[in-house]
């Protein structure tokens, strides 16, 4: 029996009647789902691409500057993407530059692929019916699927951050961190801020993940669901860049994504961060409910 077949059998066993009587059935099914997700070759490919982005950015900056520092300008100085001008002075800033470069497109596209395939992929492969053999299995499965997508959001964000930190330390000097406010904090506290930033970015993707899960319940084609989710992402990004539509910008799920930069202020500015969290919570509530309503009433034929 192949590894994929073993994973499907394990998930079917955990979602069956015996699993439903086990007090730990939810954790068991979630663990199996996360393991299956993280063992897929597609997941490896997505994470490899995300890890390569900081490497490319670091090498490009190194070649452009010859590894020399660009002075002691603050994080708001210089041209180019956010934090990029400070990478030569302190490789630590490559973490923030990489997150700023991947968040608009690469990270959400990876999440869109995983979320869009969550339900539709099971239907397309013919395994969805076997995962719904227990009473009330649809709600449980939907929650487990969404939880696994959230785990991928965190893993993907951490991959970018860790890759950027390693490349930054290898190619550039590292040390105390100058915040956006102009104050200096120790490298240890800077690492805490970087971890908090990665967590903020992962939370910022939860609303889009809920949208992808909802789209996944609308079709039995995994590729179609992934394409529709990524297409929606591109559309929203375009709308958010049109000044004439500024009135609707605060309601777009991607509008406050870049607020993670406020974590590097002293003290941390929570205004836009709290707006971002509230907006993501709204999208999770609306599209999570829509996904549940659709999935629980859907006629499962595969």
Backbone bond lengths (Angstrom), bond angles and torsions (degrees), N, CA, C in turn:
res aa  C-N    CA-C-N  psi(-1)  N-CA   C-N-CA  omega(-1)  CA-C   N-CA-C  phi
1 X - - - 1.458 - - 1.528 109.06 -
2 X 1.342 117.05 132.52 1.459 121.44 -179.11 1.518 110.43 -72.16
3 X 1.365 115.22 165.79 1.458 119.93 179.40 1.521 111.38 -62.75
4 X 1.340 116.96 -38.23 1.458 120.34 179.45 1.526 111.06 -64.27
5 X 1.334 116.56 -41.88 1.466 120.17 179.34 1.525 110.64 -66.21
6 X 1.347 116.46 -38.25 1.466 119.41 176.83 1.517 111.23 -62.64
7 X 1.323 116.74 -40.90 1.465 120.86 179.64 1.517 110.85 -64.95
8 X 1.339 116.83 -42.29 1.461 120.00 178.88 1.520 110.96 -64.72
9 X 1.349 116.58 -40.10 1.459 119.92 179.32 1.530 111.27 -65.08
10 X 1.338 116.13 -40.22 1.462 120.27 179.33 1.518 110.68 -64.36
11 X 1.322 117.55 -43.02 1.459 120.35 -179.74 1.521 110.43 -66.96
12 X 1.314 117.27 -39.06 1.466 119.92 177.82 1.530 111.04 -64.12
13 X 1.361 115.85 -39.07 1.459 119.26 178.81 1.520 111.49 -64.67
14 X 1.337 116.21 -42.61 1.455 120.34 -178.93 1.518 112.60 -69.05
15 X 1.340 117.43 -27.25 1.461 119.69 -179.52 1.524 112.41 -92.46
16 X 1.315 117.09 0.66 1.441 120.94 -179.35 1.513 112.86 -81.31
17 X 1.346 117.62 -179.13 1.459 121.90 -176.52 1.522 113.15 -59.02
18 X 1.371 117.86 -39.02 1.448 119.26 179.59 1.518 110.49 -65.46
19 X 1.351 116.01 -40.91 1.462 119.85 178.55 1.508 111.98 -63.15
20 X 1.348 117.76 -33.17 1.461 120.49 -177.90 1.517 111.39 -69.73
21 X 1.362 117.94 -21.50 1.457 120.22 178.42 1.523 112.01 -90.42
22 X 1.322 116.82 -8.11 1.456 121.43 179.30 1.524 109.62 -81.17
23 X 1.343 118.61 125.63 1.476 119.56 -179.83 1.522 112.99 -57.71
24 X 1.312 117.42 -24.59 1.465 120.98 -177.95 1.527 112.00 -104.54
25 X 1.324 116.89 22.07 1.472 119.09 -175.62 1.523 111.83 -63.76
26 X 1.327 117.31 -36.16 1.458 119.75 -178.06 1.524 111.01 -64.72
27 X 1.335 116.43 -47.08 1.461 120.22 179.25 1.523 111.24 -64.85
28 X 1.315 116.37 -36.86 1.464 119.59 179.37 1.513 111.90 -65.66
29 X 1.323 116.29 -44.25 1.454 120.27 179.52 1.523 110.53 -67.40
30 X 1.325 116.96 -39.35 1.462 120.48 178.46 1.522 110.65 -64.76
31 X 1.325 116.56 -43.73 1.461 120.07 178.75 1.527 110.96 -60.79
32 X 1.324 116.27 -42.46 1.456 120.21 178.99 1.527 111.26 -64.52
33 X 1.336 116.44 -40.40 1.460 120.66 -179.19 1.524 111.03 -66.42
34 X 1.332 116.50 -43.93 1.466 120.28 179.48 1.519 110.59 -64.59
35 X 1.334 116.39 -42.09 1.460 120.12 178.78 1.519 111.32 -61.44
36 X 1.330 116.34 -43.65 1.462 120.22 178.38 1.518 111.27 -62.39
37 X 1.325 116.32 -42.61 1.465 120.62 -179.65 1.524 111.53 -63.16
38 X 1.326 116.30 -47.15 1.462 120.19 -175.43 1.521 113.40 -74.41
39 X 1.328 118.38 -14.09 1.460 121.06 179.40 1.528 112.63 -93.44
40 X 1.311 117.46 -5.28 1.460 119.87 -178.83 1.524 110.97 -73.20
41 X 1.323 115.53 142.71 1.462 120.16 179.36 1.527 110.80 -62.89
42 X 1.332 116.96 -33.38 1.458 120.36 178.82 1.527 110.42 -63.48
43 X 1.340 117.00 -39.35 1.462 120.23 178.33 1.519 110.59 -64.56
44 X 1.334 116.75 -42.32 1.460 120.14 176.78 1.524 110.75 -58.35
45 X 1.328 115.64 -42.72 1.467 119.74 -178.46 1.525 111.02 -64.92
46 X 1.335 116.52 -43.23 1.468 120.00 179.31 1.526 111.40 -62.27
47 X 1.317 116.30 -45.65 1.460 119.92 -179.17 1.527 111.29 -67.31
48 X 1.341 116.72 -34.64 1.468 119.78 178.45 1.528 110.80 -65.23
49 X 1.327 116.91 -40.60 1.461 120.30 177.94 1.522 110.44 -63.99
50 X 1.331 116.61 -43.31 1.460 120.20 179.70 1.528 110.97 -64.12
51 X 1.326 116.95 -40.13 1.464 120.25 179.23 1.519 111.77 -67.73
52 X 1.333 116.85 -27.45 1.463 120.38 -178.21 1.523 112.73 -75.83
53 X 1.326 117.45 -24.33 1.469 119.94 -177.57 1.530 112.21 -60.73
54 X 1.355 119.67 -49.46 1.468 118.38 176.80 1.523 113.13 -61.55
55 X 1.320 117.06 -33.62 1.466 120.39 178.13 1.523 110.39 -62.63
56 X 1.323 116.59 -45.97 1.458 120.62 179.62 1.524 111.53 -64.82
57 X 1.334 116.40 -41.24 1.463 119.90 178.94 1.529 110.34 -63.54
58 X 1.332 116.37 -46.38 1.453 120.41 -179.32 1.519 112.73 -61.80
59 X 1.326 116.58 -43.99 1.465 120.26 179.20 1.524 110.48 -65.02
60 X 1.329 116.85 -41.17 1.464 120.00 179.78 1.522 111.48 -62.56
61 X 1.326 116.95 -43.93 1.465 120.33 178.86 1.522 110.48 -66.47
62 X 1.317 116.65 -39.48 1.465 120.46 179.13 1.521 111.29 -62.26
63 X 1.325 116.75 -44.64 1.463 120.73 179.68 1.527 110.56 -66.47
64 X 1.312 116.23 -41.03 1.464 120.79 -176.87 1.524 111.91 -66.37
65 X 1.328 116.61 -38.74 1.464 120.36 -174.81 1.518 113.16 -102.96
66 X 1.314 117.07 -9.90 1.454 119.48 -176.02 1.508 112.99 68.91
67 X 1.356 116.27 16.91 1.461 121.03 179.09 1.505 113.35 82.48
68 X 1.354 117.68 -0.95 1.458 120.18 -179.10 1.503 111.74 -80.31
69 X 1.331 116.50 152.59 1.449 121.20 179.04 1.502 110.77 -74.55
70 X 1.296 115.20 156.53 1.445 120.60 -179.35 1.503 113.07 -108.22
71 X 1.334 116.57 24.22 1.463 119.23 -178.38 1.500 111.39 94.87
72 X 1.291 115.59 -176.66 1.468 121.28 -176.15 1.509 111.65 -105.68
73 X 1.315 117.66 36.55 1.453 120.27 177.34 1.507 110.03 -64.75
74 X 1.308 115.74 152.00 1.458 120.49 179.82 1.501 110.48 -74.68
75 X 1.325 118.61 169.27 1.435 123.02 -177.03 1.504 114.49 -60.99
76 X 1.332 118.89 -18.39 1.453 119.55 178.22 1.519 112.45 -89.16
77 X 1.338 118.27 -6.37 1.449 120.70 -177.07 1.496 112.21 -85.58
78 X 1.340 115.76 163.57 1.448 120.36 176.08 1.492 112.99 85.35
79 X 1.331 114.89 164.73 1.457 120.94 179.84 1.516 109.91 -96.38
80 X 1.323 115.55 176.36 1.447 120.36 176.30 1.512 111.79 92.76
81 X 1.353 117.14 -177.76 1.459 121.94 -178.82 1.518 111.83 -59.48
82 X 1.325 115.28 160.07 1.457 120.86 -178.09 1.519 111.20 -53.93
83 X 1.338 116.78 134.20 1.458 125.84 175.89 1.528 114.00 72.13
84 X 1.327 118.68 -7.75 1.458 119.54 -173.97 1.527 111.81 -67.77
85 X 1.339 116.76 -32.97 1.463 119.96 -178.64 1.524 111.95 -68.64
86 X 1.337 118.86 -17.64 1.450 121.43 -176.94 1.523 113.52 -96.81
87 X 1.342 117.28 -4.79 1.458 120.41 -175.50 1.519 111.53 -62.47
88 X 1.341 117.64 -39.40 1.459 119.78 -178.10 1.520 112.25 -66.64
89 X 1.330 118.02 -30.29 1.461 121.56 177.63 1.521 111.53 -77.36
90 X 1.321 117.22 -34.05 1.454 121.99 -176.24 1.516 108.34 -153.02
91 X 1.330 115.93 111.21 1.465 120.36 -178.17 1.507 113.31 -60.73
92 X 1.343 117.44 -15.96 1.452 121.16 177.77 1.526 111.51 -58.34
93 X 1.344 116.66 -33.06 1.457 120.28 -177.01 1.528 112.55 -69.68
94 X 1.331 117.25 -10.84 1.455 118.98 176.31 1.525 111.26 -64.36
95 X 1.335 116.72 -26.93 1.469 120.39 176.63 1.523 109.89 -60.76
96 X 1.328 116.73 -49.43 1.459 121.06 -178.11 1.530 111.05 -71.68
97 X 1.340 117.02 -36.79 1.461 119.85 178.18 1.525 110.69 -64.93
98 X 1.332 117.27 -40.31 1.463 120.91 179.89 1.521 111.29 -67.66
99 X 1.327 117.63 -41.07 1.463 120.36 177.28 1.525 111.00 -64.74
100 X 1.347 115.98 -39.02 1.461 119.56 178.00 1.528 111.34 -66.45
101 X 1.325 117.47 -31.41 1.459 121.03 -179.08 1.527 112.35 -80.01
102 X 1.335 117.14 -33.15 1.469 120.11 -175.49 1.526 113.67 -91.75
103 X 1.342 117.37 -25.29 1.467 119.23 -174.45 1.526 113.99 -64.01
104 X 1.329 120.37 -40.65 1.469 117.55 -177.98 1.523 113.96 -62.73
105 X 1.353 118.19 -33.92 1.466 119.94 -172.18 1.523 112.56 -130.35
106 X 1.333 117.44 -60.98 1.462 120.80 -167.85 1.521 113.61 -62.89
107 X 1.335 117.12 -49.74 1.462 119.35 -179.60 1.527 112.39 -62.95
108 X 1.343 119.48 -50.92 1.463 118.39 179.41 1.527 113.48 -65.02
109 X 1.333 117.82 -30.65 1.459 118.72 176.66 1.527 110.69 -64.77
110 X 1.328 116.75 -41.99 1.463 120.11 177.34 1.522 110.69 -62.52
111 X 1.334 116.80 -43.34 1.461 120.84 177.77 1.527 110.35 -64.39
112 X 1.331 116.69 -39.24 1.462 120.37 178.83 1.519 112.39 -62.33
113 X 1.320 117.03 -37.76 1.465 120.72 177.86 1.526 110.60 -64.12
114 X 1.329 116.38 -45.87 1.467 120.51 -178.29 1.527 111.23 -69.28
115 X 1.331 117.29 -45.36 1.465 120.57 -178.80 1.526 111.42 -67.48
116 X 1.331 116.87 -42.00 1.456 119.96 -179.35 1.517 112.98 -64.01
117 X 1.332 116.50 -27.89 1.464 121.14 -178.49 1.526 112.75 -90.96
118 X 1.331 117.68 -6.34 1.461 121.43 -171.14 1.531 113.13 -56.55
119 X 1.318 117.32 -52.67 1.461 121.85 179.86 1.521 111.01 -98.96
120 X 1.325 116.51 -45.51 1.465 120.11 -177.57 1.517 111.96 -61.91
121 X 1.330 116.80 -34.74 1.460 119.80 179.02 1.517 112.12 -64.99
122 X 1.345 116.41 -39.12 1.471 120.19 177.09 1.525 110.77 -65.30
123 X 1.341 115.83 -41.25 1.459 119.20 178.68 1.522 111.01 -65.34
124 X 1.327 116.02 -39.42 1.458 120.25 -178.79 1.532 112.10 -67.04
125 X 1.335 116.30 -33.94 1.467 120.15 -179.35 1.521 112.76 -87.49
126 X 1.336 117.65 -5.41 1.458 121.43 176.72 1.512 114.67 81.84
127 X 1.324 118.55 16.81 1.467 121.73 -177.83 1.524 112.90 -104.12
128 X 1.312 118.37 -5.09 1.461 120.35 -174.35 1.522 111.78 -65.24
129 X 1.318 117.31 -40.07 1.475 119.99 -178.36 1.522 111.15 -63.53
130 X 1.334 117.01 -35.39 1.461 120.37 -178.86 1.525 112.17 -71.20
131 X 1.324 116.85 -21.56 1.459 120.33 178.89 1.522 112.52 -88.20
132 X 1.345 116.43 -1.52 1.466 120.76 -176.44 1.525 111.98 -118.59
133 X 1.320 116.48 29.79 1.464 119.35 -175.03 1.521 112.49 -81.33
134 X 1.326 118.16 -16.55 1.467 120.12 -178.63 1.521 110.32 -91.31
135 X 1.333 117.89 152.15 1.460 120.31 174.49 1.533 110.42 -58.62
136 X 1.323 115.90 140.66 1.470 122.26 -178.87 1.516 111.85 58.83
137 X 1.334 115.43 26.26 1.453 119.40 -177.89 1.515 114.02 -69.90
138 X 1.309 117.72 -24.31 1.459 119.90 -176.18 1.524 111.84 -68.35
139 X 1.311 117.32 -46.53 1.461 120.14 179.24 1.520 110.85 -63.02
140 X 1.312 116.43 -43.97 1.450 120.60 179.87 1.524 110.82 -62.90
141 X 1.311 116.67 -45.16 1.458 119.74 -179.13 1.519 111.37 -64.55
142 X 1.335 117.02 -40.30 1.463 120.51 179.96 1.528 110.47 -62.96
143 X 1.330 117.19 -42.75 1.460 120.53 178.77 1.524 111.47 -64.35
144 X 1.328 116.26 -41.26 1.463 120.40 179.14 1.520 110.74 -65.59
145 X 1.324 116.57 -40.80 1.466 120.20 178.44 1.532 110.72 -61.94
146 X 1.326 116.19 -44.37 1.462 119.25 -179.26 1.528 110.75 -66.82
147 X 1.321 116.64 -40.21 1.462 120.12 178.14 1.527 110.96 -61.71
148 X 1.326 117.26 -39.06 1.469 119.94 178.70 1.520 111.18 -66.86
149 X 1.337 117.00 -35.47 1.467 120.12 176.50 1.526 110.07 -65.85
150 X 1.335 117.17 -39.42 1.463 120.51 177.77 1.524 110.97 -64.03
151 X 1.317 116.85 -38.15 1.462 120.12 176.24 1.528 109.94 -62.23
152 X 1.325 116.45 -40.37 1.468 119.29 177.64 1.528 110.70 -64.34
153 X 1.335 117.61 -38.65 1.469 120.38 176.60 1.519 110.68 -55.48
154 X 1.321 116.52 -46.04 1.458 121.02 -178.74 1.521 111.35 -68.84
155 X 1.329 116.49 -44.20 1.467 120.11 179.84 1.524 110.91 -62.22
156 X 1.332 117.37 -44.98 1.459 121.20 -179.34 1.523 111.38 -62.05
157 X 1.334 116.35 -42.20 1.461 120.19 179.39 1.525 111.09 -65.75
158 X 1.325 116.95 -42.13 1.456 120.55 178.82 1.522 111.56 -65.58
159 X 1.325 117.43 -35.36 1.466 120.27 177.34 1.519 110.69 -60.44
160 X 1.332 116.76 -44.02 1.464 120.71 178.23 1.525 110.23 -63.67
161 X 1.329 117.25 -46.47 1.461 121.02 -176.81 1.522 112.12 -65.29
162 X 1.318 116.97 -45.52 1.464 120.36 -178.52 1.527 110.55 -67.25
163 X 1.323 117.39 -42.42 1.458 120.60 177.21 1.521 110.88 -60.18
164 X 1.334 116.81 -43.77 1.465 120.82 -179.91 1.529 111.26 -65.32
165 X 1.331 117.13 -40.61 1.461 120.12 -179.92 1.531 110.75 -64.59
166 X 1.332 116.37 -42.00 1.467 120.05 179.84 1.527 111.09 -65.75
167 X 1.320 117.20 -45.49 1.465 120.86 -179.74 1.524 110.60 -66.73
168 X 1.344 116.79 -40.78 1.452 120.06 179.18 1.516 112.34 -62.29
169 X 1.340 116.52 -41.50 1.461 120.06 179.01 1.529 111.45 -70.13
170 X 1.314 117.59 -28.49 1.462 121.24 -179.06 1.521 112.65 -77.90
171 X 1.330 116.92 -37.89 1.461 120.79 -172.67 1.526 113.76 -98.97
172 X 1.335 118.22 -20.69 1.455 120.50 -173.46 1.530 110.13 -136.46
173 X 1.324 116.99 161.80 1.464 118.76 174.89 1.522 110.93 -69.82
174 X 1.315 116.12 151.86 1.465 121.15 177.02 1.526 108.53 -128.58
175 X 1.296 116.66 154.02 1.463 120.90 -179.03 1.505 110.93 179.18
176 X 1.325 116.23 -151.72 1.457 120.55 179.08 1.524 110.25 -58.55
177 X 1.324 115.60 149.76 1.461 121.77 -173.03 1.520 110.16 -107.20
178 X 1.331 116.72 130.26 1.458 122.16 173.55 1.524 108.47 -90.22
179 X 1.312 117.40 118.73 1.460 121.10 -177.42 1.528 110.56 -75.97
180 X 1.310 115.31 170.57 1.460 120.54 176.85 1.525 110.57 -62.59
181 X 1.319 116.66 -28.42 1.464 120.78 179.37 1.521 112.38 -76.66
182 X 1.333 118.37 -7.52 1.455 121.84 178.43 1.512 114.70 96.45
183 X 1.325 118.37 -7.14 1.455 121.42 177.72 1.523 110.23 -85.75
184 X 1.329 115.69 163.11 1.460 120.34 -179.61 1.523 109.47 -111.81
185 X 1.326 114.87 137.96 1.457 121.30 176.12 1.521 108.32 -124.56
186 X 1.314 116.92 156.73 1.450 121.38 -179.52 1.519 112.39 -67.25
187 X 1.333 115.18 161.11 1.460 119.72 -178.88 1.525 111.19 -63.05
188 X 1.330 117.14 -36.03 1.464 120.17 178.74 1.519 111.94 -62.61
189 X 1.340 115.60 -45.45 1.464 118.80 176.77 1.518 110.83 -66.04
190 X 1.339 115.75 -32.71 1.461 119.31 176.47 1.517 111.78 -62.03
191 X 1.329 116.78 -38.54 1.464 120.26 177.15 1.524 111.24 -64.09
192 X 1.336 116.03 -37.96 1.463 119.71 176.98 1.519 110.00 -63.96
193 X 1.347 116.76 -41.76 1.462 120.59 178.23 1.535 110.11 -63.68
194 X 1.339 116.84 -38.61 1.464 119.88 179.42 1.528 110.80 -64.58
195 X 1.338 116.77 -42.52 1.467 120.51 177.98 1.521 110.60 -63.47
196 X 1.332 116.64 -41.35 1.460 120.54 178.08 1.524 110.65 -64.72
197 X 1.332 116.77 -38.04 1.463 120.68 177.73 1.521 110.76 -62.69
198 X 1.336 116.60 -44.24 1.464 119.86 178.32 1.523 111.02 -60.33
199 X 1.330 116.67 -39.35 1.467 120.68 178.67 1.524 110.39 -65.80
200 X 1.342 117.12 -41.38 1.462 121.00 178.45 1.526 110.54 -61.78
201 X 1.334 117.03 -42.94 1.464 120.78 179.15 1.526 110.43 -62.91
202 X 1.332 116.59 -42.07 1.468 119.67 178.95 1.527 110.91 -62.62
203 X 1.334 117.17 -42.08 1.465 120.56 177.89 1.524 110.56 -65.05
204 X 1.323 116.74 -34.21 1.465 120.61 -179.91 1.526 112.15 -62.78
205 X 1.317 116.69 -21.49 1.466 120.94 -177.66 1.524 112.65 -92.45
206 X 1.327 118.09 -2.69 1.466 119.80 -175.21 1.529 112.37 -68.02
207 X 1.333 117.23 -36.73 1.462 119.52 178.42 1.509 111.81 -65.42
208 X 1.334 116.26 -43.60 1.469 119.96 178.14 1.519 111.00 -65.74
209 X 1.337 116.72 -35.15 1.461 120.31 176.93 1.528 110.98 -62.40
210 X 1.338 117.15 -38.99 1.469 120.89 177.99 1.527 110.89 -65.71
211 X 1.330 116.59 -38.03 1.466 120.11 176.63 1.524 110.04 -62.97
212 X 1.333 116.37 -45.48 1.462 120.10 179.15 1.513 112.21 -60.70
213 X 1.340 116.85 -39.84 1.457 120.11 178.54 1.521 110.97 -65.00
214 X 1.337 116.96 -39.70 1.461 120.31 177.33 1.526 111.44 -62.77
215 X 1.323 115.93 -45.67 1.473 119.78 177.61 1.526 110.32 -59.83
216 X 1.319 116.38 -36.73 1.459 120.94 -178.73 1.527 112.29 -64.76
217 X 1.344 117.17 -26.34 1.463 120.12 178.61 1.526 112.68 -80.94
218 X 1.334 116.97 -10.12 1.458 120.60 -175.37 1.520 113.54 -88.21
219 X 1.324 117.60 -13.46 1.451 120.32 -174.07 1.515 110.45 -144.08
220 X 1.306 115.32 160.38 1.457 120.87 176.08 1.504 112.73 -100.89
221 X 1.310 117.05 8.23 1.458 121.95 179.46 1.523 109.50 -106.66
222 X 1.320 115.94 115.63 1.450 119.75 179.41 1.514 112.28 -63.18
223 X 1.319 116.91 -42.42 1.464 121.18 -179.93 1.523 110.20 -64.47
224 X 1.335 116.65 -41.81 1.456 120.44 178.90 1.521 111.99 -62.56
225 X 1.336 117.04 -41.98 1.462 120.84 179.49 1.525 110.73 -66.00
226 X 1.331 117.07 -41.88 1.462 120.17 178.78 1.525 111.07 -63.59
227 X 1.340 116.28 -43.76 1.465 120.33 -179.57 1.528 111.31 -64.10
228 X 1.333 116.47 -41.44 1.466 119.98 179.88 1.531 111.14 -65.79
229 X 1.330 117.11 -39.98 1.458 120.83 -179.90 1.524 111.18 -65.64
230 X 1.326 116.55 -46.14 1.465 120.47 178.76 1.523 110.48 -66.25
231 X 1.328 117.42 -37.60 1.460 120.51 177.03 1.515 112.12 -62.52
232 X 1.333 116.46 -39.34 1.459 120.48 176.68 1.527 110.90 -63.79
233 X 1.327 116.43 -39.80 1.462 120.54 177.46 1.526 111.20 -59.06
234 X 1.324 116.62 -47.34 1.462 120.88 -179.37 1.530 110.42 -62.47
235 X 1.324 116.38 -41.57 1.462 120.45 179.84 1.527 111.63 -61.35
236 X 1.333 116.19 -45.40 1.466 120.17 -179.62 1.524 110.72 -65.47
237 X 1.322 117.14 -38.59 1.466 119.97 178.53 1.526 110.87 -63.60
238 X 1.313 116.90 -38.35 1.460 120.60 177.56 1.524 110.37 -66.29
239 X 1.327 116.84 -46.48 1.469 120.74 179.47 1.523 111.11 -60.01
240 X 1.332 116.70 -37.47 1.456 120.26 -177.70 1.530 111.99 -71.86
241 X 1.318 117.74 -14.39 1.464 121.39 -179.10 1.523 113.08 -98.01
242 X 1.331 117.76 -1.99 1.463 121.69 -178.95 1.523 109.29 -94.16
243 X 1.337 118.35 113.80 1.476 120.73 -176.50 1.518 113.25 -60.07
244 X 1.327 117.65 -32.90 1.461 120.53 -178.15 1.523 112.85 -65.43
245 X 1.331 116.78 -15.60 1.469 120.89 -179.81 1.527 111.40 -105.72
246 X 1.322 116.59 25.59 1.462 120.62 -176.51 1.532 112.43 -59.90
247 X 1.324 116.58 -24.98 1.459 119.56 -179.74 1.518 113.38 -65.49
248 X 1.332 117.17 -28.29 1.464 120.02 -179.14 1.521 112.22 -99.34
249 X 1.318 118.15 -8.49 1.463 120.98 -176.91 1.526 113.31 -55.87
250 X 1.335 120.01 -43.63 1.474 118.96 -178.26 1.518 114.21 -63.90
251 X 1.319 117.69 -11.81 1.465 120.77 -179.22 1.529 112.54 -101.51
252 X 1.315 117.66 -1.81 1.459 121.76 178.11 1.523 109.41 -84.26
253 X 1.315 117.42 136.79 1.463 120.48 -172.67 1.526 112.83 -62.46
254 X 1.340 117.40 -22.91 1.459 120.07 -177.39 1.519 113.82 -94.27
255 X 1.320 118.16 -1.96 1.463 120.17 -169.83 1.527 112.64 -64.69
256 X 1.321 118.22 -38.80 1.460 120.79 -176.08 1.528 112.81 -101.53
257 X 1.315 117.75 15.91 1.455 119.42 -177.74 1.522 112.82 -58.51
258 X 1.328 117.16 -40.91 1.457 120.34 -175.99 1.530 113.10 -77.53
259 X 1.317 117.35 3.58 1.472 119.87 178.30 1.520 111.76 -67.65
260 X 1.339 118.01 -8.71 1.459 119.71 178.77 1.529 111.59 -59.72
261 X 1.343 117.09 -21.28 1.467 120.65 178.88 1.527 111.51 -62.31
262 X 1.325 117.68 -24.17 1.460 120.79 -179.35 1.522 112.34 -67.91
263 X 1.340 116.79 -15.04 1.461 119.79 176.01 1.529 110.38 -66.27
264 X 1.323 116.83 -25.72 1.454 120.97 -178.27 1.527 111.74 -92.68
265 X 1.308 117.61 20.60 1.463 121.25 172.86 1.532 108.80 -98.36
266 X 1.304 116.25 160.22 1.465 121.51 178.84 1.533 109.58 -127.84
267 X 1.338 118.29 106.70 1.470 126.08 -2.08 1.525 111.48 -77.11
268 X 1.321 115.76 172.27 1.465 120.99 179.89 1.521 109.89 -62.71
269 X 1.339 116.40 132.50 1.465 121.26 176.75 1.526 108.57 -89.38
270 X 1.313 116.42 120.21 1.459 120.66 -173.06 1.523 113.64 -101.16
271 X 1.335 119.47 -3.09 1.463 120.92 -174.56 1.532 111.78 -59.73
272 X 1.337 116.83 -61.08 1.462 119.86 -179.25 1.522 111.80 -69.92
273 X 1.333 116.13 -31.31 1.469 118.80 177.72 1.527 110.63 -62.91
274 X 1.331 116.87 -44.46 1.467 120.00 179.73 1.525 110.92 -66.44
275 X 1.333 116.97 -37.22 1.461 119.79 175.95 1.527 110.73 -62.61
276 X 1.315 115.93 -40.39 1.460 120.57 178.44 1.525 110.76 -62.90
277 X 1.332 116.96 -46.67 1.461 120.73 -179.68 1.532 111.22 -62.25
278 X 1.321 116.55 -42.21 1.465 120.18 179.05 1.528 111.43 -64.53
279 X 1.341 116.19 -40.66 1.463 120.07 179.92 1.517 111.04 -65.94
280 X 1.327 116.40 -42.65 1.468 119.52 178.06 1.521 110.73 -63.74
281 X 1.333 116.44 -40.02 1.459 119.43 177.48 1.514 112.29 -61.93
282 X 1.337 116.46 -37.38 1.461 120.71 177.73 1.519 110.89 -64.67
283 X 1.329 116.72 -45.18 1.468 120.36 179.15 1.518 111.63 -64.58
284 X 1.332 116.50 -38.73 1.462 119.87 177.80 1.524 110.11 -62.87
285 X 1.338 116.54 -43.88 1.461 120.29 -178.77 1.525 111.67 -65.04
286 X 1.340 116.78 -45.78 1.462 120.78 -175.98 1.519 111.40 -69.67
287 X 1.321 116.69 -53.98 1.465 119.54 -174.81 1.521 112.09 -79.62
288 X 1.332 117.37 -25.19 1.454 118.96 171.85 1.518 111.14 -66.07
289 X 1.332 116.14 -42.27 1.471 120.13 177.15 1.524 110.84 -65.44
290 X 1.333 116.48 -40.43 1.465 120.05 178.48 1.521 110.96 -63.91
291 X 1.333 116.71 -40.41 1.464 120.23 178.16 1.524 110.71 -64.25
292 X 1.333 116.36 -41.88 1.461 119.81 178.76 1.526 110.91 -64.20
293 X 1.345 117.30 -45.18 1.464 120.70 -179.49 1.530 111.04 -61.74
294 X 1.300 116.19 -41.15 1.459 120.62 -179.64 1.523 111.85 -70.26
295 X 1.336 115.99 -45.12 1.461 119.83 -173.71 1.516 112.57 -71.77
296 X 1.333 117.01 -37.51 1.472 119.82 -178.13 1.523 111.35 -71.96
297 X 1.334 117.55 -22.75 1.457 120.68 -179.68 1.524 112.73 -102.98
298 X 1.310 116.90 0.03 1.457 121.30 -175.12 1.518 111.03 -77.54
299 X 1.319 116.02 141.20 1.457 121.84 175.82 1.528 108.60 -82.72
300 X 1.328 116.51 109.43 1.457 121.10 -177.11 1.527 109.03 -86.92
301 X 1.311 116.45 116.15 1.470 120.63 -179.09 1.496 112.27 -114.07
302 X 1.338 118.79 -2.08 1.462 120.75 -178.77 1.520 109.77 -137.34
